[in-house]
Amino acid sequence: MIALDDIILPNDLWWADETDWSPVEQSTDYTLTGSLVIDENTKQAGRPITLAGHEHRAWTTRSTVLALQAMAAVAGKEMVLTLEDQTFDVMFRRSDGPPVESESLTLISPPADDDPYTLILRLMEI
């Protein structure tokens, strides 16, 4: 089961950036004499969690998309993400796109609450 607080999400959402994050940050610089200075530290938080569906899998309903957008409209909102047997304290990530991205698969107007939508959620661990 995948859930964000009390909103149940499609079980086949894919964690797109699960293996892209490194907990170690590194910066390098040179001194005036040409020596290399390396600074490494462990990140305390900020791991991106992008849950993605597309037109062939992980559909959700319009009502779920609207509930997620309402959550994303609250600044500083902290939530619990449940991914099967793991839980994460998360916030919406707004730095690289909308935190909730969706598209109707039916393109019918007016849309119904149970119309299927694709979904991409951009979160970060806090």
C-alpha positions as CSV (number, residue, x, y, z in Angstrom):
1,M,0.0,0.0,0.0
2,I,1.1,3.5,-0.8
3,A,-0.4,6.4,1.2
4,L,0.3,10.0,1.9
5,D,-1.2,10.7,5.3
6,D,-4.7,9.4,4.8
7,I,-4.8,9.5,1.0
8,I,-4.4,6.1,-0.6
9,L,-2.3,6.2,-3.8
10,P,-2.0,3.7,-6.6
11,N,0.2,0.7,-5.6
12,D,2.1,0.8,-8.9
13,L,3.5,4.3,-8.6
14,W,7.2,4.2,-9.4
15,W,9.8,5.8,-7.1
16,A,11.7,7.4,-10.0
17,D,14.7,8.8,-8.2
18,E,15.1,6.2,-5.5
19,T,18.8,5.4,-6.3
20,D,19.8,8.9,-7.6
21,W,20.4,10.5,-4.2
22,S,23.7,10.5,-2.2
23,P,23.7,11.2,1.5
24,V,27.2,12.7,1.2
25,E,27.7,16.2,-0.2
26,Q,31.2,17.3,-1.5
27,S,32.7,20.6,-2.5
28,T,36.2,21.2,-3.7
29,D,38.2,24.4,-4.0
30,Y,41.8,25.4,-4.5
31,T,43.9,27.5,-2.2
32,L,46.1,30.3,-3.5
33,T,49.0,28.0,-3.6
34,G,47.2,25.5,-5.7
35,S,46.4,22.9,-3.1
36,L,43.1,21.0,-3.3
37,V,40.7,21.5,-0.4
38,I,38.0,18.8,-0.2
39,D,35.0,19.3,2.2
40,E,32.5,16.4,2.7
41,N,29.5,16.3,4.9
42,T,26.6,14.0,5.5
43,K,23.2,15.5,4.5
44,Q,20.7,15.5,7.3
45,A,17.6,15.6,5.1
46,G,16.3,16.5,1.7
47,R,16.2,13.2,-0.1
48,P,13.9,13.5,-3.1
49,I,11.1,11.1,-3.5
50,T,9.4,11.4,-6.9
51,L,6.4,9.0,-7.3
52,A,5.5,8.7,-10.9
53,G,2.8,7.1,-13.0
54,H,2.0,7.5,-16.7
55,E,-0.7,6.9,-19.2
56,H,-0.3,3.1,-19.0
57,R,-0.1,2.6,-15.3
58,A,-0.7,4.0,-11.8
59,W,-3.8,5.9,-12.6
60,T,-5.7,7.7,-9.9
61,T,-9.0,9.6,-9.7
62,R,-9.7,13.3,-10.1
63,S,-10.9,13.4,-6.5
64,T,-7.5,12.1,-5.3
65,V,-5.7,14.7,-7.4
66,L,-7.8,17.5,-6.0
67,A,-7.2,16.2,-2.4
68,L,-3.4,16.2,-3.1
69,Q,-3.5,19.7,-4.6
70,A,-5.3,20.9,-1.5
71,M,-2.6,19.4,0.6
72,A,0.1,21.0,-1.6
73,A,-1.6,24.4,-1.2
74,V,-0.6,24.5,2.5
75,A,2.9,26.0,3.0
76,G,5.2,23.9,5.3
77,K,2.8,20.9,5.3
78,E,4.5,17.9,6.8
79,M,3.2,14.4,6.0
80,V,3.9,10.7,6.4
81,L,4.5,8.7,3.3
82,T,4.0,5.0,3.5
83,L,5.6,2.8,0.8
84,E,4.7,-0.8,1.6
85,D,6.9,-1.5,4.7
86,Q,8.7,1.8,4.9
87,T,7.6,5.2,6.2
88,F,9.1,8.6,5.5
89,D,8.4,12.1,7.0
90,V,8.0,14.3,3.9
91,M,7.1,17.7,2.5
92,F,6.2,18.7,-1.0
93,R,9.2,19.5,-3.2
94,R,8.6,22.7,-5.2
95,S,12.1,23.3,-6.5
96,D,12.0,21.3,-9.8
97,G,8.4,21.4,-11.0
98,P,4.9,21.4,-9.5
99,P,4.6,19.2,-6.4
100,V,1.5,17.5,-7.8
101,E,1.4,17.0,-11.6
102,S,-1.5,15.3,-13.2
103,E,-3.3,14.9,-16.5
104,S,-6.7,13.7,-17.4
105,L,-6.9,10.5,-19.4
106,T,-10.5,11.1,-20.6
107,L,-10.5,14.8,-21.5
108,I,-14.2,15.0,-20.9
109,S,-15.8,18.2,-19.7
110,P,-17.1,18.6,-17.1
111,P,-14.8,16.0,-15.4
112,A,-16.2,13.5,-12.9
113,D,-14.6,12.8,-9.5
114,D,-13.8,9.2,-10.6
115,D,-12.3,10.1,-14.0
116,P,-8.8,8.6,-14.4
117,Y,-5.7,10.8,-14.1
118,T,-2.0,10.3,-14.4
119,L,0.0,11.4,-11.4
120,I,3.5,12.6,-10.5
121,L,4.2,13.6,-6.9
122,R,7.4,15.5,-6.0
123,L,8.2,15.0,-2.3
124,M,11.4,15.3,-0.1
125,E,12.3,13.5,3.1
126,I,12.6,15.8,6.1
